[in-house]
Each structure stands twice: as structure tokens, then as C-alpha cells.
Amino acid sequence: MKSTVSMILAAVGIGALILFGTRFVNPVPNEEGNVLHVYNWGEYIDPDLLAKFEEETGIRVIYETFDSNEAMKVKVNQGGTNYDVVFPSEYMVEKMVVEDLLMPLDHEQIPNMKNIGDNFLDQPFDPGNTYSLPYFWGTVGVLYHPETTEGLDFSDWDTLWDDRLENDILMVDGAREVMGVGLNSMGHSLNETNEEVLQEAEEKLEALGPNVRGIVGDEIAAMMEVNEAKAAVVWSGMAQDIMWENEALDFTVPEGGSNLWFDTMVIPRTAQNVEGAHQFMNFLLDPENGAQNTEWVGYATPNEAAYQLLDKEIRQDERFYPDQEQQEELEVYRNLGPEMISLYNELFLRFKMALE
Amino acid sequence: MMRRLLFIPYLIWIVLFVVAPLGLMVGYSFFDISGNPTLANYGAFFSSEYFEMTLSSFWYAFLITLFSLLISYPLALAIRQTKHKMFWLLLIILPTWINLLLKTYAFIGMFGKEGLVNAVATALGFAEQQLLFSDIAFIIVSVYIFIPFMLLPIFNAVDGIENNLLSAARDLGASKWDVLMRVLMPLSLPGIKTGIQIVFIPSLSLFMITRLITGNKVITLGTAIEQQFLTTENWGMGSTIGVFLILAMMLVMTVTSGRNKETGRVGRL
């Protein structure tokens, strides 16, 4: 009896102690206005820039990272967090706007907005850039090993179906991306909503089955670095990262269309330091800061002024900065509504099940 | 009085973390993607695709459970005979302290084209194997992960069997095989059943391993649930699959829990 009571007391005591202890582990900043909570993808900003921003403005940056749009949205959504600047991809911006999670931007506080190329502004996912500004952009293409795939020309999506690639293609685990390969290879839009066309695309993908070695997530990077497969369908940014590690690889965006994706900067409704958030965006859009960040991250920048400051070699690399003609073939994913997204996912699941 | 008081936290726990989530899940399963009440999710579950997926999930879960059992039972008997039982047991259980994903990633490295397994195989003069992304690799990794969970209850069961019983059986003329089949086996049956329960159900929904090790070439119900919740955001359909997983669990529990009331200290974790 007595021992039970003391046990309970001990348990409560330990619990209280631990709760108290968390105060030291994660100091809660309460100096309002001096702190900016930034929530970004991993390895997606030059840390030197964060230091520079802190120095210039006196605002302390608290930097956290996420690894998927979905996980990010859950954290922003469920409250208890107050991130000031977040970096969602374009399709997530659209969702977050619908769910009223974002705050309209005050464009006057971001004069450096003028540096952004016209091609990258006023996109259908956020008309007039009311809520978001582009941070980096890219495409979906084929990363391949030129030596082991000699004689194959990846400027055509249909090359992926070649017999010589049997069991040698890795694909990213995304319904839109994989279905997109089918759709693009047949000359259809990536935002196709005709059910019959989508079925046909899935059937065509099933024929790709024997060539598919696996459908994986970010592990694709580690696998391609050790040449686990000869070719992979990946985002251009990821391809760039992998090619730094494995110089034998090359990347190309096949003709006939591909995806144009954006990672953007937004301010959630729950932001505490709205002014600081605008300052931060403006800071990143500065030509020199933008160029420095682009060199560090390695993705394609929508910042025209920053682009002009990059090395000629980078600027003229058409794999990552496609020419005007090819850019016109690129399509941004539209939010097709829950029913269509369901259908894409169902078909994707069917394709996965057909893999052997 | 004290007993009742102590029961309260438990009750709160059960309601908050068992009853409520289960209720929510069953509730969600009757709503479609736009939040209208519907039975369509159940209809969709019985469509050919999900049915096929269920069958393949069960098949792989069966194989994983079978191989875990085939390895764990002799292992438990062997450990029972050793001098330092706890030490050997600890060795087997030690890997469970390492994060599951970490272990899985390690296997990617080993099974890859230029991984350890192929290095050894080619050094020994065998042809290069394409182990990664095969269903064999999936079963190997899953069995490796589940062995401790199968081993523990079985070990507890066989360890509780008095040596006298075995000696008596031998003295009365039973062969080694008879001792195993007619004394050891029946007495350790509760442990085996517990082991099967603990291994079979989770292996129905191993979605991370199917993605990492088989590159989605093996699809389980877990893959479908993950996709429904995260990408499609169709909580209704995801919950429906979850409901069927629970039904499957109940089925396995019923099948494996008949007639072991007489067990004393055996069969517990």
C-alpha cells in the first residue's frame, strides 16, 4: 500500500523532472520580433547566408528541416508551431491556399521580387503570386550512365522501354511522376483528366515493368551513386546532387514534355514574425545572395538577376536550364481535385502490383 | 479501494489510445474522400486489386512467419541447453535496440550490386546475384527483423519445461523424435502461438521494407494504407483497409488461441 503510493509519487516526480528538463534542451525564445522560424528542406540553403542574414538584420534564425511536403503540411496544420517562412512545392502551395493555411504576401516589402524571371511568376498554382514566390525550380528527366547504356538516346521517353534496359531503371515513388512518364511518352498532358487516356498510359507503363528495377524514394540517390541501375527517372535537382557524387552519370530531359516544378517561399497563417519573414524572402532574392545560394544548393534558380551572376558554364548547361523551346513544353502539375488524384494513385498502385 | 484507483489510469489509457482510435478508424471507413457517408470503400476493397493485394500480403506474411518459426524454434531449444542462457538470448535480442530503418538501410548496402553479398559470391566464383529488389531479399530481411519476436515467447515456453519431464519420457522409452513431438512441442505450443501472433500481423503491413528492399515490387496492405493517407488523402479508404487488417488480426488470434487455458507460466513474453 505504502509502496504503491511512493511508486506513484516517484513516477509523477520523474515526469515533472523530465518536463522541466525539456526547458533546457530546447530553449523557448520569447524575445518577440528578434526570432525568425524557418522551415525548409534539408540541405536547401547555404548556411553562410543564414549567418549573414542574422548579422544584417539582428534577427536570430531558428532553422528546422522537413523531408516531405506532406509531413511539413501536417506540422504547419496541426498548430503548436509558428514557422515564419516555409518552403513548400508548388502543388502543396495550392492545397495550403485552399485550406487557408497561408498568409497573402505584401509585395511592397519584397522589392527584390523584380529579380525573378517573368517565366516563373504568375503560375496557375498561385495566380499573381499572392501567397508564394519561387525559390528553386526544375524538371523531371532521366539520369543515366552513358557508358553502360551506350547507343541509347534518352532524348526520347520511349527509350526507357528499350530491351537493353531490362531490370535496370529506378523510378521515384510518386504517382504523378511515374504516370507522367507514361503520359509524356504518348504525347499527352501531365494534367490529363480523361480516364481512358490515363488507363492507356497505365497499360503502357505495365509494358515498362520488366525494365523497372525498383520504385524507391530518396534512396535512389544512394543507389545511383553506386550504379545500382543504369538509368533512373528523377527530378533534376536530385540528379544534380547525385552527379556531384558519381561523375560517370549524365542527365537529360527527354523531348515531348516533362514536369516543371517549383519549390516556393510562403508565410503560414500562424507566423509570428511576419515582417521578418518578408525581410528574409527579400534577402534571399537579392542577386548576390541568390547566386551564392544557387551555387551552394545546385538547383536552378528562377532569380534572373542571380542567374546572370552565375558561371557561364552553369548558365549554359541546358540539362538544368533548358532552352526556351524546351521550357515551353514543360508543364506544372495542376491540382486535379481529390477524385482525379485518387485515380492517379489507384493506377499507380496497379502499375506497382504489375511489377515482377 | 486502492485497486480500483489504480485501475483508473489504465481505463483512461484504454479509452484514449485503444477504443477512441479504433472507433475513429471504423467511423472514417464509412466516409468518402469528400466527407460524405458511403459504403463504397468496402465495395472498393472487394475489387480485384485490393483482393489481390490482400492475398499477396497474406502469402508473404505466411512465409515470413513460417521461416521465423523454423529458425526460432530450434534456436530456442539450443539456447535452452546452454550454460549462459541469458547471454545468448541477449545476443539475439540486441539488434532490436537498433532502429528498424537503420537495419534496413544496412541491408540495402549488403544486397546491392556492389554490396557485400555479391563481393563474397563473386570471390567464391558464383555468378553475380541481383538480390536487392527481389522478394527473396524481402523475406530474408523481414525474417531477420522478426526472429527476436518469435524467439522470446518460444524460449519462455521451452525454458519453463522441466528437464525431469524429458528424462521421464526418455526413460519410458520415447525416442528423441517422440520427445520433441509429444512432449516438447505440446508444452511449448502456447509460446509458438504467441510468436505467430506477434509476427504475422505486423508482417501484413510492412510498407517501409517493401519500398526500400523490393522497390515496391512487393506490395502489402501497408503500402496501400500509406498511399491512401499520405498522397491521396483518402482517409476513408485507408481506414477501410485498416479495418480489414484488424479483422485479419482477430482471425489469427482466434485460430491460434484455442485451448491453451491450462498453461501455467509458459507462453508469456
Contacts between the chains, C-beta under 8 A, distances in Angstrom:
chain1	res1	chain2	res2	distance
A	1	B	2	6.2
A	4	B	2	6.5
A	4	B	6	7.2
A	68	B	230	8.0
A	70	B	230	5.0
A	70	B	231	7.4
A	167	B	130	6.8
A	170	B	215	7.1
A	173	B	211	6.5
A	173	B	216	6.6
A	174	B	231	8.0
A	175	B	227	7.9
A	175	B	231	6.2
A	212	B	215	7.7
A	213	B	133	5.5
A	213	B	215	6.3
A	214	B	132	7.7
A	214	B	133	4.4
A	214	B	214	6.9
A	214	B	215	1.8
A	214	B	216	6.6
A	214	B	217	6.5
A	215	B	211	7.6
A	215	B	215	5.3
A	215	B	216	4.0
A	215	B	217	7.9
A	216	B	211	6.2
A	216	B	212	6.9
A	216	B	215	5.1
A	216	B	216	7.3
A	217	B	211	6.6
A	219	B	105	7.8
A	219	B	108	6.7
A	219	B	212	6.1
A	222	B	108	7.4
A	223	B	108	7.4
A	223	B	112	7.1
A	226	B	112	6.0
A	226	B	113	7.3
A	226	B	114	5.4
A	227	B	113	6.9
A	227	B	114	7.2
A	228	B	112	5.4
A	228	B	113	5.5
A	228	B	132	6.9
A	338	B	33	4.6
A	338	B	34	6.5
A	338	B	232	7.5
A	338	B	233	6.9
A	338	B	234	7.2
A	339	B	33	6.9
A	341	B	231	7.4
A	341	B	232	5.9
A	341	B	233	7.7
A	342	B	33	6.2
A	342	B	232	5.1
A	342	B	234	5.7
A	345	B	227	5.7
A	345	B	228	7.8
A	345	B	231	5.7
A	345	B	232	4.6
A	346	B	49	7.6
A	348	B	227	7.9
A	349	B	49	6.9
A	349	B	219	7.3
A	349	B	223	7.7
A	349	B	224	6.5
A	349	B	227	6.4
A	350	B	49	6.1
A	352	B	216	4.8
A	352	B	217	7.7
A	352	B	219	5.5
A	352	B	223	7.4
A	353	B	49	6.7
A	353	B	52	6.6
A	353	B	53	6.5
A	353	B	56	8.0
A	353	B	219	5.2
A	355	B	216	6.8
A	355	B	217	4.6
A	356	B	217	6.9
